């Protein structure tokens, strides 16, 4: 577990999505792993059905492909990020330099 110097942001890396379920407007995500061997549940609220479906599909893809995720929290705001997807998107379309 890492914290920013001011202690406001908590970061847990190397987690995996164990399960994803939907209850009304909420997506429930069970997470496990990381250096601290955590297991926990995060609930996200998405009132918009289309956004909820897109978010659920992304989470299920992370689970199905065993992609590690990073949990970031600041106050009451919680975010899950797939660093692998961010890096793949960042380097998409780049070319190597030959010497």
C-alpha positions as CSV (number, residue, x, y, z in Angstrom):
1,X,0.0,0.0,0.0
2,X,1.3,3.4,-0.9
3,X,0.2,6.8,0.2
4,X,1.0,10.2,-1.2
5,X,3.3,12.4,1.0
6,X,0.3,14.3,2.4
7,X,-1.5,10.9,3.1
8,X,-4.5,11.9,1.1
9,X,-4.3,9.3,-1.7
10,X,-4.0,5.5,-1.1
11,X,-2.7,3.3,-3.9
12,X,-2.9,-0.5,-4.1
13,X,-1.3,-2.1,-7.1
14,X,-1.3,-5.6,-8.5
15,X,-4.9,-6.4,-7.6
16,X,-7.2,-8.7,-9.7
17,X,-10.9,-8.6,-10.2
18,X,-12.4,-11.7,-8.7
19,X,-16.1,-11.1,-9.4
20,X,-18.4,-8.4,-10.9
21,X,-22.1,-8.2,-10.2
22,X,-24.8,-5.6,-10.7
23,X,-27.5,-4.6,-8.2
24,X,-29.9,-2.0,-9.5
25,X,-27.7,1.1,-10.2
26,X,-24.6,-0.3,-8.5
27,X,-21.7,-2.4,-9.8
28,X,-20.1,-4.6,-7.1
29,X,-16.5,-5.5,-7.7
30,X,-14.6,-8.1,-5.6
31,X,-10.8,-7.6,-5.6
32,X,-7.9,-9.7,-4.4
33,X,-4.1,-9.8,-4.5
34,X,-1.4,-7.2,-4.4
35,X,1.7,-7.1,-2.2
36,X,-0.5,-7.0,0.9
37,X,-2.8,-10.0,-0.1
38,X,-5.9,-7.9,0.2
39,X,-9.5,-9.1,-0.5
40,X,-12.3,-6.6,-0.5
41,X,-15.4,-5.3,-2.3
42,X,-15.9,-1.9,-3.9
43,X,-19.3,-0.6,-5.0
44,X,-19.7,1.9,-7.8
45,X,-22.9,3.8,-8.6
46,X,-23.8,4.4,-12.2
47,X,-27.3,5.7,-12.6
48,X,-27.0,5.8,-16.4
49,X,-27.7,2.2,-17.7
50,X,-25.5,2.6,-20.8
51,X,-22.5,3.7,-18.7
52,X,-23.2,1.0,-16.2
53,X,-23.1,-1.6,-19.0
54,X,-19.9,-0.3,-20.4
55,X,-18.2,-0.2,-17.0
56,X,-19.4,-3.7,-16.2
57,X,-18.0,-5.0,-19.6
58,X,-14.6,-3.4,-19.0
59,X,-14.4,-4.9,-15.5
60,X,-15.4,-8.3,-16.7
61,X,-12.8,-8.1,-19.5
62,X,-10.1,-7.3,-16.9
63,X,-11.3,-10.3,-14.8
64,X,-11.5,-12.7,-17.8
65,X,-8.0,-11.6,-19.1
66,X,-6.5,-11.6,-15.6
67,X,-5.3,-8.0,-16.0
68,X,-3.9,-6.5,-12.8
69,X,-5.6,-3.3,-11.7
70,X,-4.6,-0.5,-9.4
71,X,-7.0,0.8,-6.7
72,X,-6.7,4.5,-6.0
73,X,-8.7,6.3,-3.4
74,X,-8.8,9.9,-2.3
75,X,-11.3,10.7,0.4
76,X,-14.6,9.1,-0.7
77,X,-13.5,8.8,-4.4
78,X,-12.4,5.3,-5.5
79,X,-11.0,4.5,-8.9
80,X,-9.9,1.2,-10.5
81,X,-7.3,1.5,-13.3
82,X,-5.8,-1.1,-15.6
83,X,-2.3,0.2,-16.1
84,X,-1.7,-2.4,-18.8
85,X,-4.6,-0.9,-20.9
86,X,-3.4,2.6,-20.3
87,X,0.1,1.7,-21.4
88,X,-1.2,-0.2,-24.5
89,X,-3.3,2.8,-25.4
90,X,-0.4,5.2,-24.8
91,X,1.9,3.3,-27.1
92,X,-0.6,2.3,-29.8
93,X,0.5,3.5,-33.2
94,X,4.1,4.3,-32.1
95,X,6.9,2.9,-34.1
96,X,10.4,1.9,-33.1
97,X,13.5,3.7,-34.2
98,X,16.0,1.6,-36.1
99,X,19.7,2.6,-35.8
